[in-house]
Amino acid sequence: MTFETKDSGQRKVYTSGLHRDNGDKPLYTEVYYPLVKRHAELMMRGAVKYDRGNWKKACTEEDLQRFKDSLLRHTYQYLMGDQDEDHAAAILFNIYGCEMIEDKLKEGT
């Protein structure tokens, strides 16, 4: 396998003299890691309860609707201040599920 070094053509020169590509790149340093951790913990609990990777089996319109229903329910619970579950992490989980299924449905077309 041959790798390529991508180049946006945009450069930044730092005071040290270091030159770096300065193109549009995802800013992972701007992600709120405590929520990422809570999402990963939710995924761990789901893996224990349903088996690891179970959520990835979803692929139908019916599965998509189930994720959307759950997304909306957790969103309302979050907005109402309900703290019986980690609704923010559940919102992320359901968005991941919706996006995954929509991708699968597009690929199947």
C-alpha positions in Angstrom: 0.0 0.0 0.0 1.3 3.4 -0.9 0.3 6.4 1.2 -0.1 9.9 0.1 0.7 13.1 2.1 -2.3 15.3 1.5 -1.7 19.0 0.7 -4.3 21.8 0.7 -1.8 24.3 -0.7 -2.4 26.5 2.3 0.6 27.0 4.7 1.1 28.5 8.1 4.6 29.4 9.3 5.0 29.4 13.1 7.3 31.6 15.1 9.6 28.6 15.5 10.0 28.4 11.7 7.8 25.2 11.5 5.8 25.0 8.3 2.4 23.2 8.4 -0.4 22.6 6.0 -3.3 24.8 7.2 -6.2 23.6 5.1 -9.7 22.8 6.4 -9.4 19.9 8.8 -11.7 18.5 11.5 -11.1 20.1 14.8 -11.2 17.1 17.2 -9.8 19.3 19.9 -13.1 21.1 19.9 -15.1 18.0 20.8 -16.5 17.9 24.3 -14.8 14.8 25.5 -16.8 14.3 28.8 -19.9 13.7 26.6 -17.9 11.4 24.2 -16.9 9.4 27.3 -20.5 9.2 28.5 -21.6 8.1 25.0 -18.9 5.4 25.1 -20.1 4.3 28.5 -23.7 4.1 27.2 -22.4 1.9 24.3 -20.6 -0.3 26.9 -23.9 -0.8 28.9 -25.7 -1.6 25.6 -23.0 -4.1 24.7 -23.5 -5.8 28.1 -27.3 -5.8 27.8 -27.7 -6.7 24.1 -24.2 -7.9 22.9 -21.5 -5.8 21.3 -22.3 -4.4 17.9 -26.0 -5.3 18.2 -27.1 -1.8 17.2 -25.2 -2.1 13.9 -27.6 -4.8 12.7 -30.3 -2.1 12.2 -30.9 -1.6 8.4 -34.5 -1.1 7.6 -37.0 1.8 7.5 -38.7 0.2 10.5 -35.4 0.3 12.4 -34.8 3.9 11.3 -38.2 4.9 12.7 -37.4 3.2 16.0 -34.2 5.2 16.3 -36.1 8.4 15.4 -38.8 7.7 18.0 -36.2 7.1 20.7 -34.3 10.2 19.6 -37.4 12.4 20.0 -38.3 10.8 23.3 -34.8 11.4 24.8 -34.7 14.9 23.4 -37.9 15.8 25.1 -36.7 14.2 28.3 -33.5 16.1 28.1 -35.2 19.4 27.5 -37.6 18.8 30.4 -34.6 18.2 32.7 -35.3 14.6 33.3 -32.2 12.9 34.8 -33.3 9.3 35.2 -31.0 8.4 32.3 -28.1 10.0 30.4 -30.4 11.5 27.8 -27.7 13.5 26.1 -25.7 10.4 25.4 -28.9 8.6 24.3 -29.5 11.4 21.8 -26.1 10.9 20.3 -26.6 7.2 20.1 -29.9 7.6 18.3 -28.4 10.1 15.9 -25.6 7.7 15.1 -28.2 5.0 14.5 -30.3 7.2 12.2 -27.2 8.2 10.2 -25.9 4.6 9.9 -29.3 3.3 8.7 -29.7 6.2 6.2 -26.3 5.4 4.8 -27.2 1.7 4.5 -30.5 2.5 2.8 -28.6 4.8 0.3 -26.1 2.1 -0.4 -28.8 -0.5 -1.0 -30.5 1.7 -3.7 
